[in-house]
Each structure stands twice: as structure tokens, then as C-alpha cells.
């Protein structure tokens, strides 16, 4: 038996060759792990049919039914015990379509034979062959048989030993070859998984590229849609206009109108449109970047935002597509941020402009609200500041149809101390409810409506509309309304509209009556300034329960720091009675009207011991006929004439000198309601001329007039400076003409002006006649007060004082109306010889009680050598020596 046959026997009887299991291999493509049990190469055709066609096992395995034995025949004469094996390389095709026919891992493992099983099979075949040969030598001798048997046994044994040695060598070679095959198989599996991954990556790349192309196309389509839409709208508009000539509004104009309406109506439309544009830019830019870059969509959207937020972030782009898209996004981002900066800048500018123009709401309460703007505003603010000084300051809000900055600049130029009072300016119209709510009109404690400069009827009409607007406030009004009117005839209508909320101050009427009083009683203007203003003493009304049951005569001397002058009677519905009877007894609920420095500076005290005494003489000052001159023309001239007719004695004359023609003058007086034929005490004398031309003035008997009133002419009353300049020029001309006509009288010089100076001559003329000048600008006051050539009336300042006083306490308006009225009580200046004798020592209380014998309330005095009167004098119980040249200020009934 040859080795080849033995090998064939071994090969034929062997089913499998077993080898140790290789280390397991991890496949990245499908995460398959090789098992740790022994692997086999297939030995039967069923298992081999799963192998590739070109697969050739290296040894002992069966690749196909017709495969040759794995070992070549080896002759016995072969000297080398080592057999050469042909190790063919493992070949495979890289074919993605045939990869499914790749043999399974278990089939490859089945192809590997087990060496130990083959060796055992070979030993059994050899032993069976030896036992069969024992029966071949039946004819031989037993000895030869034994020798032959020994020889055969030795040969067989040597053959078996040699075969075992060869098998051992083959086992070693097969183990080395198996190691190589395992390494090759591992490499094969790794390369196969790599190809799977690469093929899957190729499929993924193909899918990703198609997605990116789609994203790029979508972004381009969305970008082109607005252009196409505008083109289509323009085309439709043109086609419609060509088909229908009567159609006036095209589709694009309608669209533009809708967009403009949306931006105008909705306050947040611009920021919303900018936000939508920003989101669209980021989204479209992200899609475009996703189409040209290898990054994910989320990363591309983030990059798009960075390009929008910072245009320098696209510098890292390398490809031309990425650069084009990034530059486009950066350019859009610059536009977006430019528009955003414009919106923010406009919003900030609008807010500051709103604050600058006074459009913000005033969040205040218990403040004083002034509606309108006029020359009286400065004096009014000054009086309100003085009134609020005792409270540590207050809040005054001014609203007018002027620029807020201009109002604040004009108020800053006013030369007075606000004493802690804050002035807030707002621009708006008092006729608009929204503007009234802006200044918290419902929470104001007092509302002052100033009359406009210009036509009186137009000014009063506007004041009437303002009152209507105030009464239409839904929240209601906490305070009262003080209205300045220009014409007395409009007062009834305003009170009818406003009802109990309204208090009126007719400026021209007040000034006209005051000028007439001052013309008849020189020095009265200064007294009115002290009483109306808050700098000195003013009117206050308060209830004192400890005075109930006391006579008014005793109440007069119960206040060391105040002077009672009236009673607010509770039983008469709160009516104020000035200068009541001494026998009037205060009842519960009655309040006392006093003149004091402030509302917290006086209080009743125990009654002092006062000697009453008696009057030196009891006589009535006789009235004598007077001659009065009016220089200039006022629109309320008829009212002044009627008041003057009630005050003057019979046979008095009123000369009117102005530029108005006589016929027109009579017509204006008749239209104003004056019936000249019904005048009782005065006779009108008309003269036509210009009051600033000397030759016109020289035609008048200036030296014969008892009083001369220089009025702010109607033609120039809109300009305070021009009106004051005209009044001042007329005053100087009249005084100069009087000085030239009157004889010179040697007397003690007054002030710092010598007798021979021109002002000294005018001062001498002022001793003969009284000149009252109506002054609108307070700055002109200083010139007249220094020259002492005229008694003046500050019309605007006095009206402002009255407005401020009524605004602080509306009850005072009843007092002022009675003091300025044609009937009732008024302020008068009395000579001292009506109450005392020359050199008599009396206290002010004693003189006051003597004045009560004349039914008068004495409120102050002016000494002969003093320039100003003292109202509500201190130390009323202290005695002093009086002179008959002194004068006293009293509240008495009109004679």
C-alpha cells in the first residue's frame, strides 16, 4: 500500500478537518461577531454551492464534486519528508451585484478538516490491513512466517512512524496555513465591510446630493417668487387698464395702498415686517448653504444666522458656491441690520421728540392747570409760586398750542424765583379731549383758562369751546375752572355752559373799573397790588367755632394778626357779606373773611381792652364836578363811561381824545349798549387826534383836568411793548405840556431829582393833576416808579393776581366782584382828619373802632412821609402819634 493510497484512504474516510478557532472578528458594517467554536470548511456539495465559483480550498477540502485530492502523490523514494503544497491565493471580485452569493462564515469553517480525526482513521485502516495479511503465508514455515511477519511488522511500523512524522509535519504546515487563511479571511471580511460602508456612503452621498440640489432649487424659487409676483401684478394691472379704460386704480396701486395702510394703522407693523424678513433671510440662506456645503441643515441655518448677524463670518468659505451664497446672505444681513438700526433710531428719536414736544402724559394730582398762553402767564406763575411757598412748592402744568421747548425757554427767561414750584409744559390743544387727559385735567385742583391776545370775541369764543371740552371729560373734574374773558357781555354765556364749576374774571372790565377808582383816588393802585398779590396780605376765609355767638364789632378786634372785613353766612347759602353791621351775631357754620399775610399766620385771641372814643367831626365829603380825560380807545369804553357816570358828581365832563372818528365813535358806543341820552352826571366831549403827537395834545386844556387816564389803545393792545411805549410817550408829552403851562412853585424836592430838572417840573405838574397810565409790561413799571410822574396801573399783572387768587380760593371771586362793582362796597382812601385830631395818640384798634362809627372797615394806613401804604399793620394795640396828613384805607359803601 502506497502513501498515496493511504493518503487517499485517509482523505476519503475523513469527513472534516478540525482546526482551532481563530480570534473573533468584528465587522463594522453589520456588527457580526465570529463565534469562538471551531470553524469548518464545507466538505459536501451542498455546502460548497454557497462558495464563489472561483474559490479553491488550499487543502483537504472539497470545492466541487470533481475536485482533485488536496495532496499530491508522494513516492517512497522521496528523500524530503516535507511535502510541497501549492497555496493559491484567495481571489475575489469586487462586484456589488454578486456580493449576495458570498459564502457564509459557517460554510468556510466547515471546509477546514480536522487533523486528529484523520490520524485516528489512518491508524485503524493500517491495523485492519496488517490483520488481513496474516493469512497470506499458510504454506510457509512458521519461522519464516514469523520472520516475514516481523519484517512486515517492522516495515509497517517504520511506515507508520514515518507517516506519523509526515502527518505531524503536515499538521504544523496546516496550522501555519490556517493562520494565514484566518488572516486573509479577516482582511477579506474587513475589505468587504469597507466596501459595504463605501457603497452605503455612495448611496447616502447620492441621496444627500439630491437633497442639496432640491434645497438649492427651493431657495432660488422662493427668492424669485416676489419678483414674479410683482411682474404678474404689473401685467394684470396693465391688461385691466387696457381692457377697461374707466378703471382708475390699478392692482399694484391697490396693493401699495394696502401695504401703506397696514404700516400706518398697526403700530408694530414695521418691527414685525423686519422680523419676518430676517427669518426668511435666515431660512432661505440656510437652504442655499445646505445646497452648496456638506454640512447638515441645522448647521447651515446656524451659519446663515451668523452671516446675517456679522458679515465678516463668511471669510472662511473656500468654494465658489459657498462664497456666492455667503456674500448674498451677508449683503442681506447688512440691509436687515441697516433697517433695524433705522427703526431703532426712529423709535428713539420719536420718543425723545415726543418728550421734547411735550406729548407724554402728566402723572400728577392736586396741581394747577393753565390752558393757553399770553403775556399774563409770567405774572400768574409768579403769584402761584408765592402762594405755594408755604406748602414747600407745588406743581403747575401749562398746556398751549406752542412748542414745548419754546415755552420752557420763555419761562426760563422770567426773572423771578419759583420758590420750589415746578412748572411742567405740554404742547396740545385744550379743545381736544385726548390732550386734556394728557395733562390729568380730571385730577387738577384748579384750571385756569387764559384769554388769547387779539380779537375779544374770538378769544371769548375759544374760551367757551374750552369750557365745553372740560365739561365733556368723562372722569369729571375735581377742581373749579377760572376763565379769563375779554368782554363782559360773554360772561353770562360762559357761566351758562360751565354752571357751578366756572368762575369768570373779565380782564378789561376789572382794569377799567380799577383805573376809574385809581383816577378818583390816587395811590389806590398800589393798595390793590398789595391785596391781590400773595407777597403781602390777601383775603382768606375760615371758620372759627370759638367765635360763635360773638358780635361782629368784637370780632374786628379778636385777631392780632388779621383784619376781619366780612362774614360768609351759612344761613344764606354761603353768601359773603362785606362790612356787615356791628350787631350781626356769628352763627354756627358762619366763616370769617379776613385780610392776613397767610392762612396759617392768624388766629383769634382774647378780646383786648380798647377805648372807643368819638369822631372829631361828623361830616360827609361833598362831591364836586370833575373833568376827566381819556387818551386812547378801549373796546369796553361804554362800560367805563357807565361806571364813571355812577361815581362822578353831576355836571362832570368826560373828554375822549383818540384817533377814532366822532361818528364811528358814537356808533361803537351805541353798538356796545350805551345810550348817551341816559347819562346823568357826565357830559361827553369828543376830540380827535393822535396822543403821541405833541401839537395834537397842545390843543387840549391839559392843565385843567383833574384826572387823565392813558389807556392802552385798541390798535396796539396785542403788543405789550408797543402799547407801553405809546402810553409812556403820551405821559411824557402831557407832563411836559402841563409843566410849561402851570406856574412854577418852590417846594422841597422829591427823590433825587432837582427842582430845575425836567422831571422835577413834571413832578410839580403831577401835584396839580392825577395821571393814570395803563401798563401791560411789568418792566415798564420800574421807569414810572423811579420818575414819580404818574400813578400807574399794571393791567396784566393785576389780572394775573386776580386769576391766581380765584384759582387758590374760588370764594374770593365774589369779594372781588363786589369791590369792582358799581354798587356795594369798595376800597377807599380817607383822610386822617375824619377819624382823629392832629397829634392825637391812638392805637390802630382805637382808630378802627372810630371808623366803625362811619360804617367802615379800616384795613390799613399810609403815613404822610411814606410812599406805600401798610395793610394789616402789626402791633395793633400799640399807640402812636398820628397826623391829619396821613390817610387810611377802608372798605366802605360807595357814595
Secondary structure, 3 states (H helix, E strand, C coil): CCHHHHHHHHHHHCCCCCCCCCCCCECCCCCCECCCCCCCECCCHHHHCCCCCCCCCCCCCCCCCCCCCCCCCCCCCCCCCCCCCCCCCCCCCCCHHHHHHCCCHHHHHECCCCHHHHHHHHHHHHHHHHHHHCCCCCCCCHHHHHHHHHHHHHHHHHHHHHHHHHHHHHHHHHHHHHHHHHHHHHHHHHHHHHHHHHHHHHHHHHHHHHHHHHHHHHHHHHHHHHHHHHHHHHHHHHHHHHHCCCCCCCHHHHHHHHHHHHHHHCCCHHHHHHHHHHHHHHHHHHHHHHHHCCCCHHHHHHHHHHHHHCHHHHHHCCCHHHHHHHHHHHHHHHHHHHHHHHHHHHHHHHHHHHHHCCCCCCCCCCCEEEECCCCCHHHHHHHHHHHCHHHCCCEEEEEECCCHHHHHHHHHCCCCCCCCCEEEEEECCCCCHHHHHHCCHHHCCEEEECCCCCCHHHHHHHHHHHHHHHHCCCCCCCCEEEEEECCHHHHHHHHHHHHHHEEEEEHHHHHHHHHHHHHHCCCHHHHHHHHHCCCCCEEEEECCHHHCCCEHHHHCCCECCEEEEEEEECCCCCEEEECCCCCCECCCCCEEEEEECCCCCCCECCCCCCCCCCCCCCCCCCCCCCEEEEECCCCCHHHHHHHHHHHCCCCEEEEEEECCCHHHHHHHHHHCCCCHHHCCCEEEEEEECCCCCHHHHCCCCHHHCCEEEECCCCCCCCCHHHHHHHHHHHHHHHHHHHHHHCCCCCCCCCCCCCCCCHHHHHHHHHHHCEEEEEECCCHHHHHHHHHCCCEEEEHHHHHHHHHHHHHHCCCHHHHHHHHHCCCCEEEEEEEHHHCCCCCCEEEHHHHHHHHHCCCCEEEEEECCCCCCCEECCCCCCCEEECCCCCEEEEEEECC
